[in-house]
Amino acid sequence: MTAEVAPPASAEAPMAPMDVLRSRRYLGLLGLAAVLGVPISALAYGFLLLTAAVQTWAFTTAPLALGYTAPPLWWPLVPLGVAGVLVAPVIRFLPGHGGESPADGFHAGGYPAGRELGGIAAAALASIGLGVVVGPEAPLIALGGGLAVLAVRLARRGNVPAGVASVVAATGSFAAVSTLFGSPLAAAFLMMEAAGLGGATATMVLVPGLLGAGIGSLVFVGLGSWTGFGTFSLAVSGLPPAGDPTPGALGWAVAAGGVAALLCWVIRSAALWVRPLIVRRALVLTPVLGLGIAALAILYAGVTGHAVAEVLFSGQDALGPLLRDPAAYGVGALLLLIACKGLAYAGALAGFRGGPTFPAMFIGAAGGLALAHLPGLDALSGAAIGMGAMTVGMLRLPLTSVLLATLFLGADGLTVMPLVIVAVVVSYLVTLRLPDPGPRVAPAPEAA
């Protein structure tokens, strides 16, 4: 995404943000947001369904069709190797290199060109659908913004003013990601904080974005009922109760925040160190990287007896089972899970395409459950602390990190929110004090 967010301007002179908010043109922009929210959210819903279908086919249907009664332990080598074979040429040859590298962290505030959308969708579908440790939020935001601007340009049969295009792109991104995070408000927090907006300019962009997100949520609910696949939501039910915050738990929140910031720094540093090597020989090394991620999942499953899916994928679907039955995981299994998932996460950030949010949340939850084996902290509070601390360490978005961690825990989220806030603040401050692990912009692949 390359365009900068700017307030809409007239052809003659820039208008103050408050004047824009009162103008008839802005009312028309709100109507446009409502219109765009429906098809873009429907396409986002279809994209999520497609990635889920690819995951089911690659990890369940295909091995059963080959005559296996159950997927063999080595099976992840097949889809992860294929993922590398498919993603590498997209990054190397297609316009836009398949979207932004997740190793650069999460940020918003622009939109891809229309000719880049196909590559972004292809790289994300292959990465997410075939088990790479990335999430769908970054591709959805890019695709939503790019599709919205493309639709307006096609409708107007010409160029769209930069300010209008930025607001339209934000609307499309809001609509695309609206219910992935459990509520339109969470999507709004994420987009506003990631784009660094403030004051009247934030209101100008946020209002049509919220409208698009709200309509997107309605479309998601309607499509979920119509198709029978349901909706996509963070909130998990059936969790063990969380204990009330205590001074001991507060101390663990401070410690967890510091450790999470260091762990995020190590993961990002490893990804940024490996990425130039992958970029130089992408067609060969990206499939090797995929096989390495699969090997880590096989190692974890072979040693612990747990599922390979806990290391593979973004971790969004695996978080619920992990939190519902923490007693099934000993400290050794949790530490091995953190190590394998962390290494797989670093590799995915370096060579594939997708979002960085959910793997960080999953690793944080596993770390918090391991911490809860020590006195003074219950399992759910530990998981919440870990999720918030790891999320802010990777995204550097403190408000969004608190909101996501508490939304995921449903009713218990309000109980643990004070501990999450402490862990997030500590992790964020430590993250800001650590040296920059590397460049924030990915090197471009060499021309073919």
C-alpha positions in Angstrom: 0.0 0.0 0.0 1.6 3.2 -1.1 -0.9 6.1 -1.0 -0.9 8.4 2.0 -4.1 9.3 3.9 -5.1 12.9 3.3 -8.3 14.8 3.7 -10.4 15.3 0.6 -9.7 18.5 -1.2 -11.4 20.7 -3.7 -9.7 21.4 -7.0 -9.1 25.0 -5.9 -7.9 24.9 -2.3 -7.7 22.4 0.5 -10.6 22.4 2.9 -10.3 22.2 6.6 -11.4 18.8 8.0 -14.4 20.3 9.9 -15.6 22.0 6.7 -15.3 18.7 4.9 -17.4 17.0 7.6 -20.2 19.6 7.1 -20.1 19.5 3.3 -22.7 17.9 0.9 -19.8 16.1 -0.8 -19.0 14.4 2.5 -22.6 13.2 2.7 -22.2 11.7 -0.7 -19.0 10.0 0.5 -21.0 8.4 3.3 -23.5 7.1 0.8 -20.7 5.7 -1.3 -19.3 4.0 1.8 -22.7 2.3 2.4 -22.8 1.1 -1.2 -19.2 -0.2 -1.2 -19.6 -2.0 2.1 -21.9 -4.6 0.7 -19.9 -6.1 -2.2 -16.5 -5.7 -0.5 -17.6 -7.4 2.7 -19.3 -10.2 0.7 -16.0 -10.7 -1.2 -14.1 -10.7 2.1 -16.4 -13.4 3.4 -15.9 -15.4 0.3 -12.1 -15.1 0.6 -12.2 -16.4 4.2 -14.5 -19.3 3.2 -12.1 -20.1 0.3 -9.0 -20.2 2.6 -10.9 -22.4 5.1 -11.9 -24.7 2.2 -8.3 -24.9 1.0 -7.1 -25.7 4.5 -9.7 -28.5 4.8 -8.8 -29.9 1.4 -5.1 -29.7 1.9 -4.9 -31.2 5.4 -7.9 -33.6 5.5 -9.5 -34.3 2.1 -6.4 -34.9 0.0 -4.7 -37.4 2.3 -7.9 -39.3 2.8 -8.4 -39.4 -1.0 -5.0 -40.9 -1.3 -6.0 -43.9 0.8 -4.8 -42.8 4.3 -7.3 -43.4 7.1 -5.9 -40.3 8.8 -3.4 -37.7 7.7 0.1 -39.2 8.4 2.5 -37.3 10.7 4.7 -36.3 7.8 1.8 -34.9 5.6 2.3 -31.2 6.4 5.5 -31.4 4.3 3.3 -31.6 1.2 1.1 -28.5 1.6 3.8 -26.4 3.1 6.2 -27.3 0.3 3.5 -26.5 -2.3 2.9 -23.2 -0.5 6.5 -22.2 -1.1 6.4 -23.3 -4.7 3.2 -21.2 -5.3 4.1 -18.1 -3.3 7.7 -17.6 -4.6 6.8 -16.8 -8.2 4.0 -14.5 -7.1 6.4 -12.5 -5.0 9.1 -12.6 -7.7 7.2 -11.9 -10.8 3.8 -10.3 -10.2 3.2 -6.6 -9.7 3.3 -5.6 -6.1 5.3 -8.8 -5.1 2.2 -10.3 -3.5 1.6 -7.5 -1.0 3.6 -6.2 1.9 6.0 -8.5 3.8 4.6 -9.2 7.2 8.1 -9.0 8.7 7.8 -5.2 8.4 4.9 -5.3 11.0 1.4 -4.1 10.6 0.5 -0.7 9.3 -2.3 0.9 7.3 -3.0 4.2 5.5 -2.8 3.4 1.8 -4.0 1.0 -0.8 -2.5 -1.1 -3.6 -2.9 -0.5 -7.3 -5.5 -2.4 -9.2 -2.9 -4.5 -11.0 -1.5 -5.7 -7.7 -4.7 -7.1 -6.3 -4.4 -10.5 -8.1 -1.0 -11.1 -6.7 -2.0 -10.1 -3.2 -5.0 -12.5 -3.3 -2.9 -15.4 -4.7 -0.1 -15.1 -2.3 -2.4 -14.8 0.7 -4.6 -17.7 -0.4 -1.6 -20.0 -0.9 0.1 -18.9 2.4 -2.9 -19.0 4.6 -4.7 -21.9 3.0 -1.7 -24.2 2.9 -0.8 -23.8 6.6 1.8 -21.0 6.8 1.9 -19.2 10.1 0.3 -15.9 9.1 -3.3 -14.5 9.4 -5.7 -13.0 6.9 -6.1 -9.5 8.4 -3.3 -7.7 6.3 -4.4 -9.1 2.9 -8.0 -8.4 3.7 -7.2 -4.8 4.5 -5.2 -4.4 1.3 -7.7 -6.1 -0.9 -10.6 -4.2 0.6 -9.0 -0.8 0.1 -7.7 -1.6 -3.4 -11.0 -3.0 -4.6 -12.9 0.1 -3.2 -10.7 2.5 -5.1 -10.7 0.4 -8.2 -14.6 0.3 -8.2 -14.8 4.1 -7.8 -12.3 4.7 -10.6 -14.2 2.4 -12.9 -17.5 4.1 -12.0 -16.1 7.5 -12.6 -14.1 6.4 -15.7 -11.1 8.4 -14.6 -8.8 9.4 -11.8 -10.1 9.8 -8.3 -8.7 12.7 -6.2 -6.0 11.5 -3.7 -8.0 12.5 -0.6 -11.2 10.9 -1.8 -9.3 7.7 -2.8 -7.8 7.5 0.7 -11.1 7.7 2.4 -12.7 5.3 0.0 -9.8 2.9 0.5 -10.2 3.1 4.3 -13.9 2.4 3.9 -13.2 -0.7 1.8 -10.5 -1.9 4.3 -13.0 -1.4 7.2 -15.7 -3.4 5.4 -13.3 -6.2 4.5 -11.9 -6.7 8.0 -15.0 -5.7 10.0 -16.0 -9.0 11.6 -12.7 -10.8 11.5 -11.8 -9.2 14.9 -15.2 -9.8 16.5 -16.8 -6.4 16.1 -16.7 -3.4 13.8 -15.4 -1.3 16.7 -12.3 -3.5 16.9 -11.7 -3.1 13.2 -12.1 0.7 13.6 -9.5 0.8 16.5 -7.1 -1.2 14.4 -7.3 0.9 11.3 -7.3 4.2 13.1 -4.3 3.4 15.3 -2.3 1.7 12.6 -2.8 4.7 10.3 -1.7 7.1 13.0 -4.8 9.3 12.5 -5.9 11.9 15.0 -8.3 14.9 15.5 -10.8 15.9 12.9 -8.9 14.1 10.2 -9.5 10.8 12.1 -13.2 11.6 12.3 -13.4 12.4 8.6 -11.9 9.0 7.7 -13.4 7.0 10.6 -17.1 7.9 10.1 -17.4 6.4 6.6 -15.1 3.6 7.6 -17.4 2.7 10.6 -20.4 2.9 8.3 -18.7 0.4 5.9 -17.7 -1.8 8.8 -21.2 -1.8 10.2 -22.7 -2.7 6.9 -19.9 -5.3 6.4 -20.9 -6.9 9.7 -24.5 -7.1 8.7 -23.5 -8.7 5.4 -21.2 -11.2 7.2 -24.1 -12.2 9.5 -26.5 -12.6 6.6 -24.1 -14.6 4.5 -23.2 -16.8 7.6 -26.9 -17.6 8.0 -27.5 -18.1 4.3 -24.5 -20.3 3.6 -24.6 -22.2 6.9 -20.9 -21.6 7.5 -21.5 -19.1 10.3 -19.5 -15.9 10.9 -15.9 -15.2 11.8 -15.4 -14.0 15.4 -12.7 -13.8 18.0 -14.9 -14.4 21.0 -14.5 -17.9 22.5 -17.2 -19.6 24.7 -16.8 -22.3 27.3 -13.6 -20.9 28.9 -12.6 -21.6 32.5 -13.4 -18.7 34.8 -10.8 -16.0 35.3 -9.7 -15.0 38.8 -9.9 -11.4 40.0 -6.7 -9.4 39.6 -4.3 -9.7 42.5 -1.0 -8.0 43.4 0.8 -11.2 42.5 -0.9 -11.3 39.1 0.0 -7.7 38.6 3.6 -8.6 39.1 3.4 -11.4 36.6 1.8 -9.0 34.1 4.9 -6.7 34.4 7.3 -9.6 34.0 5.3 -11.0 31.0 5.3 -7.7 29.3 9.1 -7.4 29.4 9.6 -11.0 28.3 7.1 -10.7 25.4 8.7 -7.6 24.1 12.1 -9.4 24.0 10.6 -12.5 22.3 8.9 -10.3 19.7 12.2 -8.6 19.0 13.9 -11.9 18.6 11.2 -13.2 16.2 11.2 -10.1 14.1 15.0 -9.9 14.0 15.3 -13.5 12.8 12.7 -12.8 10.1 14.4 -9.6 8.9 17.8 -11.4 9.0 16.5 -14.3 6.9 14.4 -12.3 4.5 17.2 -10.9 2.2 18.5 -14.5 1.8 15.0 -15.7 0.8 14.5 -12.7 -1.6 17.7 -13.4 -3.5 16.8 -17.0 -4.3 13.1 -17.0 -3.7 12.1 -19.7 -6.2 14.4 -22.2 -4.4 14.5 -21.1 -0.8 10.8 -20.3 -0.3 9.7 -24.0 -0.8 12.6 -25.0 1.5 11.3 -22.5 4.1 7.8 -24.1 3.8 9.3 -27.5 4.4 11.1 -26.2 7.5 7.9 -24.9 8.9 6.2 -28.2 8.3 9.2 -30.0 10.0 8.7 -27.9 13.1 5.0 -28.8 13.3 5.9 -32.5 12.8 8.6 -32.3 15.6 6.1 -30.7 18.0 3.3 -33.3 17.2 5.7 -36.2 17.4 7.1 -35.2 20.8 3.9 -34.0 22.5 1.1 -36.0 20.8 -0.7 -32.8 20.1 -1.9 -31.7 16.6 0.3 -30.2 14.0 -2.3 -27.5 13.5 -1.1 -25.9 16.7 2.2 -24.9 15.1 0.8 -24.4 11.6 -1.8 -21.8 10.4 -2.4 -18.4 12.1 -3.5 -19.9 15.4 -6.9 -18.1 15.4 -8.8 -21.4 15.3 -6.4 -23.2 17.7 -6.7 -20.6 20.4 -10.1 -21.7 21.6 -9.1 -25.4 22.3 -5.9 -24.3 23.9 -7.7 -22.0 26.3 -10.6 -24.3 27.1 -8.4 -27.2 28.3 -5.1 -25.7 29.6 -4.6 -28.8 31.9 -3.9 -30.9 28.8 -0.6 -29.0 28.3 2.3 -29.4 30.6 5.0 -26.8 30.9 7.4 -28.7 28.6 4.7 -29.0 25.9 3.9 -25.3 26.1 7.6 -24.3 25.9 8.1 -26.6 22.9 5.0 -25.1 21.3 6.3 -21.6 21.8 9.7 -22.5 20.3 8.3 -24.3 17.3 5.6 -21.8 16.6 8.0 -18.9 17.1 10.5 -20.3 14.6 7.7 -21.1 12.2 6.3 -17.6 12.7 9.7 -16.0 11.9 10.1 -18.1 8.8 6.5 -17.2 7.6 7.2 -13.5 8.2 10.4 -13.7 6.2 9.2 -15.6 3.1 5.4 -15.6 2.8 2.5 -13.2 2.8 -0.3 -12.6 5.4 -0.9 -10.8 8.6 1.2 -10.9 11.8 -1.6 -10.6 14.4 -3.0 -14.0 15.3 0.3 -16.0 15.5 1.5 -13.4 18.0 -1.7 -13.8 20.0 -1.4 -17.6 20.0 2.3 -17.6 21.1 1.3 -15.1 23.9 -1.5 -17.3 25.1 0.8 -20.4 25.2 3.4 -18.3 27.1 0.8 -17.1 29.6 -0.5 -20.6 30.2 3.1 -21.7 30.9 3.5 -18.8 33.3 0.2 -19.8 35.1 1.9 -22.9 36.4 3.7 -20.6 38.8 1.8 -19.5 41.9 -0.3 -16.3 41.9 -1.8 -16.5 38.4 -4.7 -18.4 37.0 -4.6 -19.9 33.5 -7.0 -17.5 31.7 -5.5 -14.4 33.2 -2.0 -15.7 32.2 -3.3 -16.3 28.6 -4.8 -12.8 28.4 -1.6 -11.2 29.7 0.4 -13.1 27.1 -1.9 -12.3 24.2 -1.9 -8.6 24.9 1.8 -8.4 25.5 2.8 -10.3 22.4 0.3 -8.5 20.2 1.6 -5.1 21.1 5.2 -6.3 20.7 4.5 -7.3 17.1 2.0 -4.6 16.0 3.1 -1.7 18.2 -0.6 -0.8 18.6 -1.4 -0.6 22.3 -5.1 0.2 22.2 -5.8 -2.4 19.6 -3.8 -5.0 21.6 -5.8 -4.4 24.7 -9.1 -4.5 22.8 -8.3 -7.8 20.9 -7.1 -9.6 24.0 -10.2 -8.7 26.0 -12.6 -9.3 23.1 -11.3 -12.8 22.6 -12.1 -13.8 26.2 -15.7 -12.6 26.0 -17.3 -11.9 29.4 -14.0 -12.7 31.2 -12.3 -10.0 29.2 -13.5 -7.2 31.4 -12.3 -9.1 34.5 -8.7 -9.4 33.2 -8.6 -6.1 31.4 -6.5 -4.3 34.1 -3.8 -7.0 33.9 -3.9 -6.9 30.1 -3.4 -3.1 30.2 -0.4 -3.4 32.5 1.2 -6.1 30.4 0.6 -4.2 27.1 2.0 -0.9 28.5 5.2 -2.6 29.8 5.6 -4.6 26.5 5.1 -1.5 24.5 7.5 0.6 26.4 10.2 -2.1 26.3 9.6 -2.5 22.6 10.2 1.2 22.0 13.5 1.0 23.9 14.9 -2.0 22.0 17.1 -1.3 19.0 15.4 -1.5 15.6 15.9 -5.0 14.4 16.2 -4.1 10.7 14.7 -2.2 7.8 11.0 -1.6 7.8 10.7 -2.0 4.0 11.3 -5.3 2.3 13.9 -5.4 -0.4 12.4 -5.9 -3.9 12.9 -9.3 -5.5 15.4 -9.3 -8.3 13.9 -8.9 -11.8 13.5 -12.1 -13.7 
